Amino acid sequence: MDAFSSSFCPKFHPHTSKLILSPPTSSQTHLFCISAVNVEERPKRTTSQNHNSPSTSTINTETSVLRDHSKKPVSTKRRSSVRSLVTDAPSFTSTIFNTFDNFVNTFIDPPTRPSVDPKHVLATNFAPVDEFPPTKCTVVEGELPESMNGAYIRNGPNPQYLPRGPYHLFDGDGMLHSLLISNGQATFCSRYVQTYKYKVEHKHGSPVFPNVFSGFNGLTASAARGAITAARVLSGQYNPINGIGVANTSLAFFSKKLFALGESDLPYEIKVTPNGEILTVGRTDFDGKLFMSMTAHPKVDPKTEEAFAFRYGPVPPFLTFFRFDSSGVKQADVPIFSMTRPAFLHDFAITKRYAIFTEIQIGMNPMEMIFGNGSPVGADPSAVSKIGVIPRYAKDESEMKWIDVPGFNIIHAINAWEEGEDEIVLIAPNILSVEHTLERMELVHALMEKVRINLKTGMVSRQPLSARNLDFGVINQSFTGRKSKFVYAGIGDPMPKISGVVKLDVSEGQEHKDCTVGCRIFGPGCYGGEPFYVAREPNNPDTDEDDGYVVTYVHDENKGESKFLVMNAKSPTLDIVAAVKLPGRVPYGFHGIFVKESQLQKL
């Protein structure tokens, strides 16, 4: 995959269990490189956690999984805030299971496809990093706005241990990269989300849980890994009831709490301390009312402070809709049995009265997984995409309405609103090359569309807003579920690398006209992630919708440096207001959030 290619040539040595990546040439000595990575071992750590006053501990990194050879050496003493975790020496049982794992990964299902080959997936700035303690940063350009007090936190996959076999980008352990901003000063911190999976594997010193997106390819491999997984559970290595998710996808603030999210598990509550430390409070089931899993993209109504969410799965009901009231109390589930197949339902949208779902051509793919050596999630070209609309306070699915929309395949929904009594407008990037979504992400092209849905007639009209490859779109969060004018989206070059940000005016939109009204390209060899909009005066209802800033992390692959950029949202060129040089590398990731200082103080 071109997106995962690197300037160094990887070689895997199975007898040493190390991933050896050739160092760059002498003219590139300033670049990040991996000289040797131990696949299974992890340095022993003894750390402690106190929510009010994080203690300081020492982490031995002499045999660190990752070494970042930059101009400045990485400190070997890092302050941690995790619960007491001690990496045990591998037990006899673990050694036996690991031996079987290695046999399957070497002889039955080796990582032959680029999309699941760790040497490709974890190349360049997709390579994992170790945790980084709260560290003061330098503003190298401009000044951080006086009004920008709070924390920008970005989530993404960062495997605790480099995998022994097939690995997909979506399978990595969640790591949060936070920049706490206060009075023009910035403090950076990177910490793992302390999921049940992370803690179990940390204790055992090696991977224990199977990879969801890459661990079950073909009947023989699925049976073999399934047997090993069952044996691990029966031997007491872990209990899947406690969660199997990685919490690597996004973050959300609702019910007066901050959560790290991944759609295969429950939310994990997170705190950011005044000194910039990131704490994992724990897995949350909302007083036992939430079970199994929840979307990584809940929608929060800024007017009512309610949060709307869903879960989906491989057995009926394939979709279940629910909400949390303004006090954070989960309301009753609304199972949607009219969804006829297990589609890949990653995101949705809300309006004042409705919730909008999509049944796309990507879905659970058990036959291909078992007989075709493919992913458990894949495309079905014969399926007809649908849009489903349900009143957001529905007690059951009796009012659910499905409308066929051939060729409409969205992974992310940016916003939706109502116009008149019967019409809904949806803004979302449509995946044109849906068959490449998981296997060849560098071939994916997402066309931003404005979709009008007439609930009375069932008619749907679609209008492209830009010819660019755009995804990871965001709006001013104050307009969630209401008519908004501007969208800020990342330019895929190719996906999932983001080469710049565009600003679209979606308010009117004329046919055959590009709606771009602002753009910034990061520069040669520089790539970022999802942009996020931060209002200059978040509590002022009379301010302009675009009176604020667009922020993101950007990595310079030529210099091996990462920065935090603050851009003027009103400027046609999204002028840089401030740039903060980060003390640690930030790998390319997924979704982020900006949490105001007043909200952080209440966590």
N, C-alpha and C positions, 0 to 999 in steps of 0.2 A: 504494500500500500504506500503510495507516494506520501501521504500525510504522515506516515510513521517512519519514513526513511531518515537516515542520519548520516553525519559526516564521518562516522567511524563504522567499521565492519565488525559485526558481532560473530562470535564463535561459541558454541556450547560444548562443554567438556563433561559428559555424563559421569565419568569416573571420578571427577573431583567435585561434582555437584556445584560447579561454579559457572556463572555466565560471564565470559570474558569478552570485553569490548575493547577493540584496539584503540590505543590513544590517538589523538589527532596529530597531524603533522606538526613540525616545529613552528611553522608559521601560524598555527592555530592553538598555541599552548594556553591561551587565555580562555578557551572554550571549556564548557562543562564536559566532563567525560567520566565514564565508569571504567576503572581499571580491573577490578575484580569484585564480584558480588557473590557472597555465600548464599545459596538458594534456600537452605533450610535453617541454618543456625541463626540465633539472634542473641545479642548481648544480654546478660542477666541484668535485671533492673529491680531495685527496691524503692518504691516511691509511696507517697502518701497523699491524701486529699483532705482538705478542710475547706468547706464552702466559704467560710468567712475570711480565713487567713491561710492561703496555700503555703505549705511548707516547702522548703528547698531540699532537693535531693540530688544525688550524683548519678548520672547515667554513664556507664562505661561504654565508650564507643570505639575502643581499640579494634574490635572486630565488627564494627558497624556494618549493617547490611548495605549501606550506601555511603560512598565517600564523594564529596563534592570538591573537586580540585579547582578552586578558584584562587584569585590573588590573595585573599585573606583566609587564613586557616579557620576551620570551623571549631569552635570551642568544644572540648570534650566534657564539660560540665554543664548540664542543662537543668534548669528548674522545671519540675513537672508538677502536675496537679491531679494526677489520676489516683484512683484508689490503690491500696496496697496490692501490688502485683509482683510476684516473683516467678521468674522463668525457671521451671524445674528441669533437671536433666531428663532426657527422654526415657520413659519407662520401657520395659521389655515389650509391653503391649503396643505402645506407640511405635516402637522400632519395627515390629511385625507389620502393623498397618502401613507404615511408610514404605516398607519394602514392597508390599503388594501395590501400593500407589505407584511407585517407581516402575514396577513391571508393566502396569496398565499404560502408563505414560510413555514408556519406551517401546513396547512391542504391540500393544493393542490399539491405542489411540494417541500416537505422537502428534504434536502440534504442527501439522503440515500446511494448514491454510494460513495465509498472512494475518487474517482477522483474529486468529487465536494463537499466533506464534509470539511468545513473550519478547523475542528478539526484535520483532517489528513493532508490536503494540507498545512496548515500554522504551522505545528509542527516543532520543533527543529530549525535549522538555515534557514528554509523557512519562519519563523515568521517575520513579518514586523518590521522595525525600524523607529525611528523618524529621522528627518533631523539632520545633524551634521555640525557645522560651521567649517571654515578653522582652522585646528589645527596642530601644529608641531608634527612630529612623531620621534620615536627613532629607529635608525638602530641597531638591536640587534645581527646581524651576518654579518660579512664581511663589504664591503663598496659599496655604489652605484657607478657604473661606471661614470667616468668623462664625457664620451660622452653621457650619458643618461640624457639629459636635455629636459624636456617637460612634458606632462601629460598623465598618463594612466587613462582612463575613462571606466568604465564598467556599462552597462545598465541592468536593470532587473525589475521584477514585485514587487511592494511594496504597497499593498492597503492602501490608505489614511484612510479608515474606514474599520474595520473588517466587512465582509459581513453579512447581515441578513439571507441570504438563500444560495442556491448553489453557489459555487465559484470554478473556475478552475484556476490552476497556471498561465495560459496565460492571465487572466483577470485583473491582478493587475496594479495599476498606475505605470508609469515609474519612477524609481529613479536612478540617476546617482551617482556613487561612484568614486571620482576622487582622484588621488595621483599626485600632482604637484611636480616635481623633478627639483632642480636647485643647481648645484655645490655641489652635495653630500647630500643635505638637502631635506627633504620630508614634504609636507603639505597635509593632508587628508581632504576631504569635501564630504558630502552626501547631495544632494538636489533633490527634486521632479522636474520632467519636468513640467513646468507650462502650461499644456495643457488646452484647453477650458473645458474639462470634469473636470479636477482637480479643476480649479477655481470656476466653478459653484457649485460643491459639497462642496468645502471648505466654500463657502458663505452660503450654506443652512445648513451646519453642519451635513450632512448625505448623504448616497448614493442616487443618482438621476438617473443616466444612467443605463440601463440594461446591464448585463454581456453577452457578445457575445457568449462565449464558454460554458456557464453554465446556461444561463437565459431562454432558450427556449427548454424545454424537455417535449414532449407530446403535444397533441392538446389542452387540457384544460389549461395547464400551459402557453403555448405559447399565447393562446387567452387572458388569464387573464393579463399576463405581457405586451402583446401588447396593451391592452386597457389602462392599467395604464400609459404606455409610451406615448401613444397618448394624454391622458389627461394632462400629465405633459407638453407636447409640446404646446398643445392648451391653457393651462393656462399661458404660458409664462415662465415656469421655465427654459427652455433652448431651443435653436434653433439648430437642428441637422446640419443645413447648416454650422455652425461654427466649425464642427468637433466632432466626437464621439470617437476618438482614444485615446489610453493610452501612445503611444510613449515609449513602455517598452522593445523593442527588441534589438536594436543595435544602433551604431553610424557610421557616415560616414563623411569623409572630402573630399569635392569636390566643385568646383566653388569658391574656396578660403574661404569656410565657413564650419563650423562644424554643423552637424545635428543629432538630436535624432530621431529615426525612429520606426514606427510601421506600419504594412502593411494595417491597416484599416483607415489610415488618411494620411494627408500631412506631410511633414517633419517639425520639429520644430528646428529653429536655436538656437544654444547654444554658449555661450562664457565662457572662463575661465580667470579670472582676474589674474594679477601678484601676488596677495596675496592668490590665490587658490580658490577664490569664484566661484561658478557656477551660471551663469545667463541664463535665458531663454529669448531670444530676441523676439521670436514669431513664429507663424505658417506661413509657406512660400508657396506661390503658383506660384513663378517664373513669376511675372508680369502677373498673370492671365492665364498662359498657362498650368499650372498643376492643375487638379481638381480631386475630389473624393479621390484618394488614390495613394500610391506608395509602391513598395516593400521595405522591411527593409534591403535588401541586394543588393544595387546597386553595379556595378562593375566599378572601375576607372582604365582606361588605364594609367599606369605610364609614358608612352612615349608621348602620345598625350594630356593627362590630361582631356580627355573626360570622362563623366560618362554615363553608360548605365543602364537602369532600365525598369520596367514594372509594370503593375497592373493587377489584375485578379478579377473576380467577378462571381456572380451566374447567370447572364444573358449574352447572346451574345453581343459583342464578349467576350468570356470567358478570353481572353488574349489580352493585348495591350502592344506593345513594343515601347519604345522611348529612346531618349538620350539627353544629355546636352553637348553643345560644350565646348571648353576649356575656354570660357569666362563665362560659366554658363547660357547660353541662351538655353532654352528648344526648341528642334526641334519637328517637327510634329509627331503625333501619328501614329503608324502602327498597325491597328487592325488585329488580327489573327482569322478569322472566321473558319479556318480549324481545330482549336481545338474544338472537338465535344462535350465536356462535361465540367462542372465546376470542374476541378481538383484542389486540394490543391497545389498551386504552390508557395512555400515559397522562393525558391532560383533558381539561374541559373548560367551560366558561359559564358565567352567570350574568343575568341582567337583574333588574329590579324585581321581576316576577318569575323568571324561568332559570333553569339550568340546561345547558346544551352539551350533549355528548356526541361522539362520532364512533360509528362502527366501521373501521377502515379495513383495507385489504391485508394488513399485517395482523397476524394472530398467532395463537398457540398452534404449533406444528408437530404434533406427536408422531405422525406417520413418517415425515421426513427425518425427524430425530431418530426414530428407531431403525428405519430401513434405508435412509439416504445419507447417513452420516452428516446431517445438517444440524442447525441450531434448533432448540425447542421453540423458538419464535421465528416465523418466516412469513413470506408473502404468499397470498392466494390470488392469482390473477383472475380467477373465475368469480370471485366474490364481488358483490356490488356494494360500494360504500354507502353509508346512510348517516343522516343527521337525526338525532333524537332530542326532542324538547319535552321537558316535564316542568310543571309548576314547582318552584323551589320549596314550597311548603306542603307539597303533596303528601298524603298519608299512605297512598299506595300508587301503583303504576297505571291505574285506570285512565288517567289523563295523559299518559305518555303518547307522543306522536312521533312516528318515524317517517322520514322522507328520503327516498333514494337520491343520491348525488354521485353518479358514476365518476370515478377517477379522483375523488376528493379524499386525500389521505393526509391527515395532520397528526403530527406528534405533539406540537405545542399549540395552545390557543392563547392569543394575546389579549383580546377583550371582546365584549359583546354588549349590545344595548338594544333598546326597543325604540321603534319609530312608529308612532300611531298605535292603534289597538292590536293590529294583526301582524306587524312586521318586526323581524329581528335582524340585526346586522352583526355579523361575526367577522373579526379580523384574525387571520391565521396564515402561516406558511404552509403551502400544499407541497408534499413530497412528490415530485414528478417521477423520479426513478425509484419507486418504492421497493423494487426487488433488491436494491443495493443497501437498504437502510442499515442492516447489521453486518453484512459481509464485506461490503466495499464502500465504506462511508465517504471515501474521497470522490466517489462518482455521484453522490447524492446532490441533487439540485432542488432547493426549496423555493417555490414561487409565492411571494406574499400576495394574498388575495383578500378582497372584500366581498363577503357573501351575504346576499339578502334572502331571507327566508320568509315567505308569506304563509303564516299558519292557517289562514282561512282557505286559500286555494291550493296549498302545497307546492307552489311554484318557487323555484330557486334560481337566482341569477348570480353570476360570479364575474368579478372584475379584477384582473391583475393590477398590482400597484407599483411593481418594479420588476425589471427583467433580471436584476441581480440575484445571486444565490444568498438568500437571507434567512436567518433563523435566530433563536434566542432573543426574541423581541420583547420589549417591556414598554410600559406606559407610566405616566404619573399615577401612582397607586391610589390617589384620591378619586380617580375616575373609574375605578374598577366597577364594572356592571352598568356604567353610564356612558353616554356619548362622549368620546374623546377625539381629539384632533391629531395628536402626534404619537408616533411609534418610533422607538429607538431600537435598531436591530443590528446584529453582528453579520459581517460579510464573510461567508464561507470561502476559503481560498487555499485548499479545498477543506470541506468539513472533515473533522471538527475543529480545525484551526481557523481562527478569526483574524483577518488581516485589517479590519477597520470597522467603523460604525457609521450607519446612515440614519438620518432623521427623515421620516415620512410624514406628509400631511395627508391623512386619510379622511378628512372631514367631508370633502365634496368628491374629489376624484373623478376625472373625466376618462372616458374610454380611450385606450391607446395612448395614454399620457403617463409618463413616469412621475410618481408623486414624491420623489426625493427633493427635500428642501435643505438638506444639510449632510455633510459627509466629512469624515476624517480617516485617512489611511495611515496606519501606524508606521510604515516605512519598511525598507528592505530588511528581511530577516526578522521582523518584529510581528508577533502575533499575540492576541489577547483572548478574552473570553466574553461571556455574556455581559453587555452593558447593564447598568442599573441607574434609574433616575432618582435624584435626591432633590427635593424641593428646597428653594432658598428660604422660604417662609412657610413651613408646612402647616402652621396653624392659622394662616391668613386665607380665608375663603375667597377673597377678592383678587388674589394674585393671578397672573397669567398662568395658563397650563404649563408652559415651557419656561417659566421663571425659576430656573434651577440649574442643576449640574448633572452631567452624565459621567459615571465613574466606572472603572474597570481595572483589572490587573493586566499588564502587558509584559511579555518576555522578549528580550533581544537575544536571538539565537547566535548572533555574531559575537556579542560581548559576554554572553552567559549571565546577563543581569535581568532582574525583574523590577518593575516599577508599578506604582499605583498612580493612575492618571485621573485628574479631575478636569472635565471639559465643560465649557460654557454651552448649555443646551440651546440658548437662543441664537448663537452664532451660526451662520451658514457653513462655516468651516469647522465648527465645534472646537473653537480655539482652546488651547490648553491653559487652564487657570493655575494648576499646580501639578507637579510631578514629584513623587516621593520615591527615593531609591530604597528598595527593600533589602534587609540584611541577609535574607535567605531566598533561594529560588522557589518560585511558585509554579508548579506544573499546571498544564492546561486542565481545566476542570469543567464543571457543569454550571450550577445556578447559585446566585448569591442574594444578599439582602443588606439593606442599610437600616440599622436599628438606632433610633434617636437616643440621645443621652438620658432623657427623661424616662424612656422605656427601660433602658438598661438598669437604672437605679431601682426599678420596681421588681426586677427579676429575683 
